[in-house]
């Protein structure tokens, strides 16, 4: 991580307009899957450098030291992350804060919190490896192509959901699907990656 920070600094010396999008990969579902000592490096070195932050709920809670038990909590954490440094955009990519347990919620805070976007996403009864990577890559692409925060969130979520849905359909009838069976169907989802379905809607949230 320290090498990454140095690399970003070096690149910005050459090109001050470069944008750094950070998915602070540390854990999910209440547990770390990297050494917990990396939290301080992310919080104190990496987060202040990032122009865009894409943590999940667990990562956002760990970085901020705050619990997210409601939508209001989520926006407070977004504001805290904005305040740590350069981040114009903070997206809590997935959270379990909605009243409907059949949904997960994504919160996008744009222009340092002046524009807020919420997306409720149908939950799938499965776990996936790599869903955060798809979300981050999709967000990078659509934020480059589009200006509207609502459209960026809708395209990102629909792209990610299409890949996960196709993957889920491929193994849902297997009694004990292996990790190979559950590999994300990226190649098979080429058309959806390029032109995602317009199924899940984002809404603007008043500050």
The 8 nearest C-alpha neighbors of each residue, nearest first, counted from 0:
[[1, 3, 2, 4, 40, 45, 41, 37],
 [0, 2, 4, 3, 5, 40, 44, 45],
 [3, 1, 5, 0, 4, 6, 7, 8],
 [4, 2, 0, 6, 1, 5, 7, 45],
 [3, 5, 1, 7, 6, 2, 0, 8],
 [6, 4, 2, 8, 3, 7, 9, 1],
 [7, 5, 3, 9, 8, 4, 10, 2],
 [6, 8, 10, 4, 9, 5, 11, 3],
 [9, 7, 5, 11, 6, 10, 4, 12],
 [10, 8, 6, 12, 11, 7, 5, 13],
 [11, 9, 7, 13, 12, 8, 14, 6],
 [12, 10, 15, 14, 8, 13, 9, 17],
 [11, 13, 9, 10, 14, 15, 8, 7],
 [12, 14, 10, 11, 15, 9, 8, 17],
 [13, 15, 11, 16, 12, 17, 10, 9],
 [14, 16, 11, 17, 12, 13, 10, 18],
 [17, 15, 14, 18, 11, 13, 12, 10],
 [18, 16, 15, 14, 11, 19, 10, 7],
 [19, 17, 50, 16, 20, 49, 51, 15],
 [18, 20, 49, 50, 21, 51, 17, 7],
 [19, 21, 51, 50, 49, 52, 18, 22],
 [22, 20, 52, 23, 49, 51, 53, 19],
 [21, 23, 53, 24, 54, 52, 135, 20],
 [24, 22, 54, 21, 25, 53, 41, 58],
 [23, 25, 22, 26, 54, 58, 33, 32],
 [26, 24, 33, 31, 32, 23, 58, 27],
 [25, 27, 31, 32, 30, 24, 58, 57],
 [28, 26, 57, 29, 30, 31, 58, 55],
 [29, 27, 30, 57, 26, 56, 31, 55],
 [28, 30, 27, 57, 31, 26, 56, 58],
 [31, 29, 26, 27, 28, 32, 57, 25],
 [32, 30, 26, 33, 25, 35, 27, 29],
 [31, 33, 26, 25, 30, 34, 27, 35],
 [32, 34, 25, 31, 35, 26, 37, 24],
 [35, 33, 36, 37, 32, 31, 38, 25],
 [34, 36, 37, 38, 33, 31, 25, 32],
 [35, 37, 34, 38, 39, 40, 33, 41],
 [38, 36, 40, 35, 39, 34, 41, 33],
 [39, 37, 41, 36, 40, 35, 42, 62],
 [38, 40, 42, 41, 37, 43, 36, 44],
 [41, 39, 37, 44, 43, 38, 42, 45],
 [40, 42, 45, 38, 39, 44, 46, 43],
 [43, 41, 39, 46, 40, 62, 44, 38],
 [42, 44, 40, 41, 39, 45, 46, 47],
 [45, 43, 40, 41, 46, 42, 47, 48],
 [44, 46, 41, 48, 47, 42, 4, 43],
 [45, 47, 49, 48, 42, 41, 44, 43],
 [48, 46, 84, 83, 45, 85, 49, 44],
 [49, 47, 46, 45, 85, 84, 50, 44],
 [50, 48, 19, 46, 51, 86, 47, 85],
 [49, 51, 86, 19, 85, 87, 18, 20],
 [50, 52, 20, 88, 86, 49, 89, 21],
 [51, 53, 89, 21, 22, 20, 54, 90],
 [52, 54, 22, 90, 91, 89, 21, 92],
 [55, 53, 91, 58, 59, 22, 23, 92],
 [54, 56, 92, 91, 93, 58, 57, 59],
 [55, 57, 94, 59, 58, 93, 91, 60],
 [58, 56, 60, 27, 59, 55, 29, 61],
 [57, 59, 61, 55, 54, 60, 56, 62],
 [60, 58, 56, 62, 54, 61, 57, 55],
 [61, 59, 65, 57, 63, 58, 66, 64],
 [60, 62, 58, 64, 59, 63, 57, 65],
 [61, 63, 59, 60, 42, 64, 58, 38],
 [64, 62, 65, 60, 61, 59, 76, 79],
 [63, 65, 61, 60, 62, 66, 59, 76],
 [66, 64, 60, 63, 67, 76, 61, 62],
 [67, 65, 60, 68, 64, 72, 63, 61],
 [68, 66, 72, 73, 69, 65, 60, 56],
 [67, 69, 96, 66, 72, 70, 73, 95],
 [70, 68, 96, 72, 71, 67, 73, 97],
 [69, 71, 73, 72, 96, 74, 68, 97],
 [72, 70, 74, 73, 69, 75, 67, 68],
 [73, 71, 67, 75, 69, 70, 74, 68],
 [72, 74, 70, 76, 71, 75, 67, 77],
 [73, 75, 77, 71, 76, 72, 78, 70],
 [76, 74, 72, 78, 77, 73, 79, 71],
 [75, 77, 79, 73, 78, 74, 80, 72],
 [76, 78, 74, 80, 79, 75, 89, 81],
 [79, 77, 81, 75, 76, 80, 74, 82],
 [80, 78, 76, 82, 77, 81, 75, 83],
 [79, 81, 77, 83, 82, 78, 76, 63],
 [82, 80, 78, 86, 79, 83, 111, 77],
 [81, 83, 79, 80, 84, 78, 86, 85],
 [84, 82, 80, 47, 81, 79, 46, 85],
 [85, 83, 47, 82, 86, 81, 48, 46],
 [84, 86, 50, 47, 48, 49, 87, 81],
 [85, 87, 50, 51, 81, 88, 49, 84],
 [86, 88, 111, 110, 50, 109, 51, 85],
 [89, 87, 109, 51, 86, 108, 110, 111],
 [88, 90, 52, 108, 51, 77, 107, 53],
 [91, 89, 107, 53, 92, 106, 108, 52],
 [92, 90, 55, 106, 54, 105, 93, 53],
 [91, 93, 105, 55, 90, 54, 53, 106],
 [94, 92, 105, 55, 104, 91, 56, 103],
 [95, 93, 56, 104, 103, 96, 105, 55],
 [94, 96, 103, 97, 104, 93, 100, 102],
 [97, 95, 69, 68, 94, 70, 104, 98],
 [96, 98, 99, 95, 104, 103, 100, 102],
 [97, 99, 100, 96, 102, 95, 101, 69],
 [100, 98, 101, 97, 102, 103, 96, 95],
 [101, 99, 102, 98, 97, 103, 95, 122],
 [100, 102, 99, 122, 121, 103, 123, 120],
 [103, 101, 121, 122, 120, 100, 99, 119],
 [102, 104, 120, 95, 94, 119, 122, 93],
 [105, 103, 119, 94, 93, 118, 120, 95],
 [104, 106, 93, 92, 118, 91, 117, 94],
 [107, 105, 117, 91, 90, 116, 118, 104],
 [108, 106, 90, 116, 115, 89, 117, 109],
 [107, 109, 115, 112, 89, 88, 114, 90],
 [108, 110, 88, 114, 112, 111, 115, 87],
 [111, 109, 87, 112, 113, 88, 114, 108],
 [112, 110, 87, 109, 113, 81, 88, 108],
 [111, 113, 108, 109, 114, 110, 115, 78],
 [112, 114, 110, 111, 109, 115, 206, 108],
 [115, 113, 109, 112, 108, 110, 116, 203],
 [116, 114, 108, 204, 107, 203, 109, 112],
 [115, 117, 203, 107, 202, 204, 106, 149],
 [118, 116, 106, 202, 201, 105, 107, 203],
 [117, 119, 201, 105, 104, 120, 200, 202],
 [120, 118, 104, 103, 102, 105, 117, 121],
 [119, 121, 103, 102, 104, 122, 118, 199],
 [122, 120, 102, 101, 103, 123, 119, 199],
 [121, 123, 102, 101, 103, 120, 124, 100],
 [124, 122, 125, 121, 164, 167, 126, 101],
 [125, 123, 122, 126, 167, 101, 171, 121],
 [126, 124, 123, 127, 167, 122, 171, 181],
 [125, 127, 128, 124, 123, 181, 130, 167],
 [126, 128, 130, 129, 125, 181, 183, 163],
 [129, 127, 130, 126, 182, 183, 131, 181],
 [128, 130, 132, 131, 127, 133, 183, 182],
 [129, 131, 133, 132, 128, 127, 134, 159],
 [132, 130, 134, 129, 133, 135, 92, 22],
 [133, 131, 129, 135, 130, 134, 136, 22],
 [132, 134, 130, 136, 131, 135, 159, 137],
 [133, 135, 131, 137, 132, 136, 159, 138],
 [136, 134, 138, 132, 137, 133, 131, 139],
 [137, 135, 139, 133, 138, 134, 132, 140],
 [136, 138, 134, 140, 155, 139, 135, 133],
 [137, 139, 135, 155, 141, 136, 140, 142],
 [140, 138, 136, 137, 142, 141, 135, 143],
 [139, 141, 137, 143, 138, 142, 136, 144],
 [142, 140, 144, 143, 138, 151, 145, 139],
 [141, 143, 145, 139, 144, 140, 151, 138],
 [142, 144, 141, 140, 145, 139, 146, 138],
 [143, 145, 141, 142, 140, 146, 151, 139],
 [146, 144, 142, 141, 143, 147, 151, 150],
 [145, 147, 148, 142, 144, 151, 150, 143],
 [146, 148, 150, 149, 145, 151, 142, 152],
 [149, 147, 151, 150, 152, 146, 109, 116],
 [150, 148, 152, 147, 151, 201, 153, 116],
 [149, 151, 153, 147, 152, 148, 154, 145],
 [152, 150, 148, 154, 149, 141, 153, 142],
 [151, 153, 155, 149, 150, 154, 156, 148],
 [154, 152, 150, 156, 155, 151, 201, 200],
 [155, 153, 157, 151, 152, 156, 158, 150],
 [156, 154, 152, 137, 158, 138, 153, 157],
 [155, 157, 159, 153, 158, 154, 160, 152],
 [158, 156, 160, 154, 159, 155, 195, 153],
 [159, 157, 195, 155, 161, 156, 160, 192],
 [158, 160, 156, 162, 157, 161, 134, 133],
 [159, 161, 157, 163, 162, 158, 164, 156],
 [162, 160, 164, 158, 159, 163, 157, 165],
 [163, 161, 165, 159, 160, 164, 188, 166],
 [162, 164, 166, 160, 165, 161, 167, 159],
 [163, 165, 167, 161, 166, 162, 160, 168],
 [166, 164, 168, 162, 167, 163, 161, 169],
 [165, 167, 163, 169, 184, 164, 168, 183],
 [166, 168, 164, 169, 165, 170, 171, 163],
 [169, 167, 165, 171, 166, 170, 164, 172],
 [168, 170, 166, 167, 171, 165, 180, 172],
 [171, 169, 173, 167, 172, 168, 180, 176],
 [170, 172, 168, 173, 167, 169, 176, 174],
 [173, 171, 170, 174, 169, 168, 176, 175],
 [174, 172, 170, 176, 175, 171, 169, 180],
 [173, 175, 176, 172, 171, 170, 177, 180],
 [174, 176, 173, 177, 170, 172, 171, 180],
 [177, 175, 173, 180, 170, 174, 178, 181],
 [176, 178, 180, 179, 175, 181, 170, 182],
 [177, 179, 181, 180, 182, 176, 128, 127],
 [180, 178, 177, 182, 181, 176, 183, 170],
 [179, 181, 177, 178, 176, 182, 170, 169],
 [182, 180, 178, 179, 183, 177, 166, 170],
 [183, 181, 179, 180, 178, 184, 166, 128],
 [182, 184, 166, 185, 181, 163, 162, 129],
 [185, 183, 166, 187, 186, 188, 162, 182],
 [184, 186, 188, 187, 183, 162, 189, 192],
 [187, 185, 188, 189, 184, 183, 190, 192],
 [186, 188, 184, 185, 189, 190, 165, 162],
 [189, 187, 185, 191, 186, 190, 162, 192],
 [188, 190, 192, 186, 191, 187, 193, 185],
 [189, 191, 193, 192, 188, 194, 195, 187],
 [192, 190, 195, 194, 188, 193, 189, 158],
 [193, 191, 189, 190, 158, 194, 195, 188],
 [192, 194, 190, 191, 189, 195, 158, 188],
 [193, 195, 191, 192, 190, 196, 158, 154],
 [196, 194, 191, 158, 157, 192, 193, 154],
 [197, 195, 198, 157, 194, 191, 158, 161],
 [196, 198, 199, 195, 157, 200, 153, 154],
 [197, 199, 196, 200, 157, 153, 195, 161],
 [200, 198, 157, 197, 153, 120, 201, 156],
 [201, 199, 153, 118, 198, 202, 197, 119],
 [202, 200, 118, 117, 153, 149, 116, 152],
 [203, 201, 117, 116, 204, 118, 200, 149],
 [202, 204, 116, 115, 117, 205, 201, 149],
 [205, 203, 115, 116, 202, 206, 117, 114],
 [206, 204, 203, 115, 114, 116, 113, 202],
 [205, 204, 115, 113, 114, 112, 74, 203]]
